[in-house]
Structures are given as structure tokens and as C-alpha cells.
């Protein structure tokens, strides 16, 4: 029987080392990492800067962790795509009677033809490239969302300060009206109006406090902390982001995350089409074995004898020629090309709109700072002084106060819109840096 296994051992040694391909890869990173989620980060109590907020979000955002796991999975898929088919060991016994029993052992090895393995590996590599591109795009999205949320908190802080100033001025106006009523200079109706106006401003103060708490939670949620510990954010709200030059925008459109992702999808679909084309070529299976049969009647020596068995198996592509899968792959490849064209068109539209919003918000903020704010502040100071001296009525002072705070609120809104538009541009164009956008000189408040 020992001679029966000699050809089988030779064939087994010549078979592709399927298990040895996986072992080195499984021992190394990245896909040998332990499963888990992004580590939770608690920011230090106290003021928070934009750079620290962006760094924490990029380190601990759960969405980035998920995208990283997907990239690890595609790395493992490349290893699996390059694996050879496993050999098959067949054993067969004919006639259970000892004297007439025939035993056959056969080792079969499928051989892939037509470049299937190479096409499979190429498709897996394109999927890996897509996962890496998706991770980079997700980083850009998280960074833009962090910048936007940071300036939302900064804007909410300024609105709260503005509401507190308004409440203080309203209390001053109420006291002045009460003093004038006590002196018999004005009707008690003036004091009632002042107290009503003060109550309305206190409501706005409560709303500003709630908006600030909500904005702080949204910012801290980007690094997975539902209960923010920072007390405030430090930044220059009135430092307007600069306009991105048109030439730079055009040069960055081709490398934008959404376009890069669509382009890689086209390449992946091309690789899948080549794989389906390769599957039209049938694979062959070669086999080598040994058969131990009883000796024939009259054969000298008696006993049992061994025979070598060699085989070749080729499927006949008569009914299944993989025609449907090829047609499907080609159609999906064309669909990917159409999606790429649509993504480029939509990206151009979105970038144009974001640029226009940034330009409009910058112009509005600069106009309000240069023209409206100084006049409103001067009118309010004059009306307040005149009211205290009895030269203006309370309604005139109240109107000047409302005008001032409306202009300030519009100014804060324009600043917030400018930073949101700049963050949207960064997201669309794929900025991944930890620094904020270049800005012009600060606008004095």
C-alpha cells in the first residue's frame, strides 16, 4: 500500500499552497486588528480651540472608525481574491469483498483559465481604493462639520452676550422710566411699556441660553461625548474666511471626494466586467491518483496490483455561457460612467452655490460692520442720553435700542453664514487639514 500513495504525495506537494497564502497576511495588520469602536474622548474642562476640536473629532468620530473598518475589510478581501482553488481528495471502493475489492484514491486540482484570478484581484483592489477614498472623504466631512459646529457655538456665545447686554440696557431703561414717572414727567404708560420690552428681552435671553447649550452638545457629539465639558470656545468670530480663488477651485474639482469616488467606481466596474468576461472561459480540473485492483486470473504472482489514474475534466459551455452576467456587468459599467458625469455636474453646481453664499455673506457682514453698526450705535447712544434728559420719548429710545440689536443680530447671522459656506466648500473640495480657512483681517465690532 505504501507505493499507492507515492503519486498522491507528489501531486499534493505540487498543488498551490492555499493555506500558506493566508497565514502571513492574517498575522499582520491591518485586518488582524481586534474588533471595537472608536475610543471615547472627553475634552478638558475650560475653553476649547478650533484646532483641538478638529483633532478630537478626527480621532474619535464613530463614522471615521466605521470607514476605517471598511478599509480593513477590503484589504482582507484582496487576500481572499488571490487564493487558489482548493484541491479535492476522492476515495472510492468497488465491491466490498476482500478478494474482489478495488480501491481508488484520487487528488484533483481545478485550474482557473482566462485570467480569472488576476481579474478578481484587480476588482478587489479597486474596492480597496474606493474604501480609502471614502475614508478620506469622510475625514473632510467631519472636519467641515466640526468647523461649522465650532462657529455655531461661537455665534451662540456672541448672541448670548448680545442678549445679556440687551437685558442690562432694558433694565436701565425700565429704571429710567420709573424715575421719570415718579418725578411726574411722563405717563405711567411709559413705565409699563418699558417693563413689557424688558420681559420680551428676557425671553430672548432664555432662548439664547438654550441655543448655546444645544450648539455645545452638537459640537461635542462629533467626538462621541454627549455631555460637553468645555465651558466656552475661543475663536475670532469676526475673522471672515477668505474667498477661494476660481483657479484653485477648478484645480481641486477633479480631486474632490465625490468625483474621486465616482471615478473609482468606474474603474471597479471595469474590473468586474473583465472578470465576467474571463468567466466565459471554462476551467479545467486535472486529477492524479492510484487504483489498487485484484490480480487478473492467470496473472503471475497473484495478489493485488496498483494502477496510476490520470484524468482531465473540462465543462462544456453549452447552456451557461455567462452571457447574462457579462451584459449586466457592462450595463453597470456604463451606469457608473453616467454617475461620474452626474457627480461632476452636481459638484460644480454645489461649489458655485457655496461660493456665492460665501461671497454674499462676506459682503453683508462687511457692509453691516462698515455702514450700519456705527450709525445704529450712535443713534442708540443719542436716544438713550436724550431720554434720560427728557428730550426724547421712551418709544424713540426703545426704537433706537431695537434697531441696534437687530443690526447686531444680522451681523452675527452674516458671520455664521460665511463660516458655514466656507465649511461647505471645504467639504465639497475635500480639505483635510486641521487648520481653519485663511481669513482676512478681523473686523472690529
C-alpha positions, 0 to 999 in steps of 0.5 A: 500500500505504501507505493499507492500513495507515492503519486498522491504525495507528489501531486499534493506537494505540487498543488498551490499552497492555499493555506500558506497564502493566508497565514502571513497576511492574517498575522499582520495588520491591518485586518488582524486588528481586534474588533471595537469602536472608536475610543471615547474622548472627553475634552478638558474642562475650560475653553476649547480651540478650533484646532483641538476640536478638529483633532478630537473629532478626527480621532474619535468620530464613530463614522471615521472608525466605521470607514476605517473598518471598511478599509480593513475589510477590503484589504482582507478581501484582496487576500481572499481574491488571490487564493487558489482553488482548493484541491479535492481528495476522492476515495472510492471502493468497488465491491466490498469483498476482500478478494474482489475489492478495488480501491481508488484514491484520487487528488484533483486540482481545478485550474482557473483559465482566462485570467480569472484570478488576476481579474478578481484581484484587480476588482478587489483592489479597486474596492480597496481604493474606493474604501480609502477614498471614502475614508478620506472623504469622510475625514473632510466631512467631519472636519467641515462639520466640526468647523461649522459646529465650532462657529455655531457655538461661537455665534451662540456665545456672541448672541448670548452676550448680545442678549445679556447686554440687551437685558442690562440696557432694558433694565436701565431703561425700565429704571429710567422710566420709573424715575421719570414717572415718579418725578411726574414727567411722563405717563405711567404708560411709559413705565409699563411699556418699558417693563413689557420690552424688558420681559420680551428681552428676557425671553430672548435671553432664555432662548439664547441660553438654550441655543448655546447649550444645544450648539455645545452638545452638537459640537461635542457629539462629533467626538462621541461625548454627549455631555460637553465639558468645555465651558466656552470656545475661543475663536475670532468670530469676526475673522471672515474666511477668505474667498477661494480663488476660481483657479484653485477651485477648478484645480481641486474639482477633479480631486474632490471626494465625490468625483474621486469616488465616482471615478473609482467606481468606474474603474471597479466596474471595469474590473468586474466586467473583465472578470465576467468576461474571463468567466466565459472561459471554462476551467479545467480540473486535472486529477492524479491518483492510484487504483489498487485492483485484484490480480487478473486470473492467470496473472503471475504472482497473484495478489493485488496490483496498483494502477496510476489514474490520470484524468482531465475534466473540462465543462462544456459551455453549452447552456451557461455561457455567462452571457447574462452576467457579462451584459449586466456587468457592462450595463453597470459599467456604463451606469457608473460612467453616467454617475461620474458625469452626474457627480461632476455636474452636481459638484460644480453646481454645489461649489458655485452655490457655496461660493456665492453664499460665501461671497454674499455673506462676506459682503453683508457682514462687511457692509453691516460692520462698515455702514450700519453698526456705527450709525445704529450705535450712535443713534442708540447712544443719542436716544438713550442720553436724550431720554434720560434728559427728557428730550426724547420719548421712551418709544424713540429710545426703545426704537433706537435700542431695537434697531441696534440689536437687530443690526447686531443680530444680522451681523452675527447671522452674516458671520455664521453664514460665511463660516458655514459656506466656507465649511461647505466648500471645504467639504465639497473640495475635500480639505483635510487639514486641521487648520481653519480657512485663511481669513482676512483681517478681523473686523472690529465690532 
